[in-house]
């Protein structure tokens, strides 16, 4: 049966809403396919506004991979702003895709990628607008299979009631395997209905179906165990890892937004994973092992992406891009190739100890020279040992001095507040570090217009990290320390006026902590917040701390727990954690040992260059860390026309 576009209903509403262009679709490199000519249809969602969701690499990659399959269709949807939501409800317009404006409820699969847990209420809005029952238990074969992914999927228990399944880890191969299973089931006439397709997905071992697992609790509120309730379902679900990134050079045709977005650039992921071992960093832990894209693969993706988009900036993405074993060759090769074309390069994430002036000069050779950004994370040397951020203040001062003497004028430093074992003094040392940066900059440059901005976020303990057992710092303590820090920054006006300070109060972080380490009982809180108007909780202007506090107070006590139980309580070694049955590859005993090392202020080296520390990932993946150097070079494209990113589409690799 053909599915009709709802654009005729939508179009009269567009003049009445803010930023109507975000709902119309038709972006450069977008894909629309014939519904009737396809067998399996995916709707992909990043549960935030268009301007945040469209640049998301994960959704963009899956969108392209799926649409390359002849009998598969993939379209996109994003969270609609409250003004549009109200009009859609008034005029009975369902949640729609931006590609062909088809109703989301008509697709076979609804894939939602969560980078942050604060997008959960937006999922409920989309489900409700799509006329998909909020609770998975109430859905029939007529409804899409709701699949969650992204980093937050490594603990999907708080949204277990609302999703049908979750995929841990990389999605490239996983979505194709899910597609194959759904295709076969449909071609067989959908035997066994919805339960059968969920069983088929679950028995692969790589798709988690919450309703096929039962959770049993102890009298004190802790989890006793999580067990399958069907014979074909495994006890543990493993994460997916795409090992050879060069085999997956996506996106080949990056989407170009119609409306202003948070990232106006063409991005290439140069490697995945991280072995630095920062104990607070969930992304670094769950994406192990390190897998590098080759210099030729990077060059080919940059060339193709620039030609397909017209962007003038290339972001070289990873968790710590300067750690690529051939980053000097990559940046020099790209700078040489695009010299004179106004094509700039950027590394969104750079470590102090991996940065050098030659690298910075290559990055700024063809584009504008922007400020430098580093993330010491902790204010004191002691605290940086606790979190395993092995960067000394001497390293930082030496690096910024070299930068300021070479013409840079501003630097941004990222920190966290509320880290385990943190004291007031640890936070106050941030002020002294910033002042030392200003002093060093003035001395190195001979100028007074040196700027340093310190940006501070509240720490949230995350699953699958050594800090998953830690007590989260309460918001009042975080806010008190930030007030004292501001006073310390301003205590010396000659230096303080050159230091900017940006920070978030501790309240949103506490709610993120509830959602990141919660179990299925937290689903009631999420639903209550949503029913009482919770939307776009990741946006400060929409977030209501009181709404979350009230909902937690109304829903949790009858279950024998409360907000503090999930957030500010320290866990014991043998406690069953809500995500223990979801295998990130990391050995739980190793994580506990590293947590004890943190409390002892003992640092752990980067295992990329040292003997294995037995975190468990490489044996579990039956692989090894993949790094260079390869010794290969990125050859220039000849000729290169001035004013055009690429004039000759033929790629020449070394």
NORKA-V560373 format. One line per field, one symbol per residue. phi: phi as a letter, one per 40 degrees, with the letter a starting at -180 (. if undefined). psi: psi as a letter, one per 30 degrees, with the letter a starting at -180 (. if undefined). A space follows every 50 residues. Layout:
BEGIN
phi = ???
psi = ???
END
This chain:
BEGIN
phi = .cbcccccccdccdccbcfcccbcggcdgcbbbcdccbbbbbbbbbcacd ccccccccccccdcccccccbbbbbbbbcccdccdcccccbfccdbcccb fcccccccbbcbbbcbccccccccccccccgcddcdcccbccbcccbbag ccccacdcbdcbbcabbcgcbdccccccdcccdcccccgfcggccccccc ccccgbbcbdccbbbbbcdchcccabbcbaccbccbbcccbccbcccbcb ccbdcbccbdbcbbacbbccabgabcgcccccdcccccccbccccccccc ccccccccbgcbbbcccicacccdcbcccccccccccbcgbgccbabcbb cdcbcacdcccccccbbcccccbbbcgbcbcccccccgccbcccdccccc cccccbhcbaabbcbbbgcdgcbdcdccccccccccccdcccccbgbbcc bbbbbbbccbcbcgbcccccccccdccdcccccccccccccbccccccbc bbabcccdcccccdccbcbcccdccdccdccchcafccbdcbcbcccccc ccccbcdccgbadcdcbcccccdccccdbccbccgccccccccccccccc fbcbccccbbdcbgchcccccfabdbacccgcbccccbcbccgbdabbcc cbbc
psi = kkkkkgeeeeeffefglkhfffffaglkglkklkefglekkkkkkjhale feeefkeeeeeeeeeeffkegkkklkllkkleeeeeeeeeghklkllfeg hlkefflekjkkjjfkfggeeeeeeeeeefhkkekefglaffllkjkkal efffigefgefflelkkkakfeeeeeeeeeeeeeeeffghkfaeeeeeee eefffgkkjefgkkkkllfgflkelkkkgkegklekkllkjjejfffihl keikkjkelklfjilkkkjflllkgegkffjeeeefgllkjkkleeeeee eeeeeeefeglgkkkjkafieffkfheeeeeeeeeeegkgggjllkjfkk kefgkleeeeeeegefaljalkklifekfleeefeefhjikleeeeeeee eeeefgflflkkkkllkglkgkleeeeffeeeeeeeeeeeeeeefglfhk kkkkkklkkjkllglfgfflkkkleeeeeeeeeeeeeeeffjeeeefgjl kklklfeeeeeeeefeglafffeeeeeeeefggkkhffkeffkjeeeeee eefeeeefgglaeeefdgkkllegkjlfgfgjjffkkeeeeeeeeeeefg hklkljffgllkghffeeeefhalkjlalfglljklkklkkkfkekfjfk kjl.
END
